[in-house]
Amino acid sequence: MRLLIACDMEGITGVTRWEHCEPDHAEYQRFRKRMTKDVNAVIRGLTRFLWRTGITADKIC
């Protein structure tokens, strides 16, 4: 099994306006870090799920 996680900044925790996704916005770096934390949480959840169910994945990157 292979898993693909695709993410964009719109809709992550705390982003409420399109301007937050623009690199020149004052809070862009904060939201980049938040997006990384959100994606890492998904990876942790998937890893736990796969481990508990015995499903194997080729790679989790």
C-alpha positions as CSV (number, residue, x, y, z in Angstrom):
1,M,0.0,0.0,0.0
2,R,1.2,3.5,-0.8
3,L,-0.1,6.6,0.9
4,L,-0.1,10.1,-0.6
5,I,-0.7,13.1,1.7
6,A,-1.3,16.3,-0.2
7,C,-1.7,19.5,1.7
8,D,-2.2,23.2,1.0
9,M,-2.4,26.0,3.4
10,E,-6.0,26.9,2.9
11,G,-8.1,25.3,5.6
12,I,-5.3,24.4,8.1
13,T,-5.7,25.3,11.8
14,G,-6.0,29.0,12.2
15,V,-6.1,30.1,8.5
16,T,-9.2,32.1,8.0
17,R,-8.3,34.4,5.2
18,W,-6.6,33.9,1.8
19,E,-4.0,36.6,2.7
20,H,-2.6,34.3,5.4
21,C,-1.3,32.0,2.6
22,E,0.7,34.7,0.9
23,P,4.4,34.7,1.6
24,D,4.6,38.4,2.3
25,H,1.8,38.3,5.0
26,A,3.1,39.0,8.5
27,E,1.8,35.7,9.9
28,Y,2.8,33.5,6.9
29,Q,5.8,31.8,8.8
30,R,3.5,31.0,11.8
31,F,1.0,29.4,9.5
32,R,3.7,27.4,7.7
33,K,4.8,26.0,11.1
34,R,1.1,25.2,11.9
35,M,0.7,23.4,8.6
36,T,3.7,21.3,9.3
37,K,2.3,20.4,12.7
38,D,-1.1,19.5,11.2
39,V,0.5,17.2,8.6
40,N,2.7,15.6,11.2
41,A,-0.4,14.9,13.2
42,V,-2.0,13.1,10.2
43,I,1.2,11.1,9.7
44,R,1.2,10.0,13.4
45,G,-2.5,9.1,13.2
46,L,-2.0,7.0,10.1
47,T,1.1,5.3,11.5
48,R,-0.9,4.3,14.6
49,F,-3.8,3.1,12.5
50,L,-1.6,1.0,10.3
51,W,0.2,-0.5,13.2
52,R,-3.0,-1.4,15.0
53,T,-4.7,-2.9,12.0
54,G,-1.6,-4.7,10.7
55,I,-1.8,-3.0,7.3
56,T,1.6,-2.4,5.8
57,A,2.6,0.6,3.8
58,D,5.6,0.8,1.4
59,K,6.7,4.2,2.7
60,I,5.5,6.9,5.0
61,C,7.4,10.1,4.2
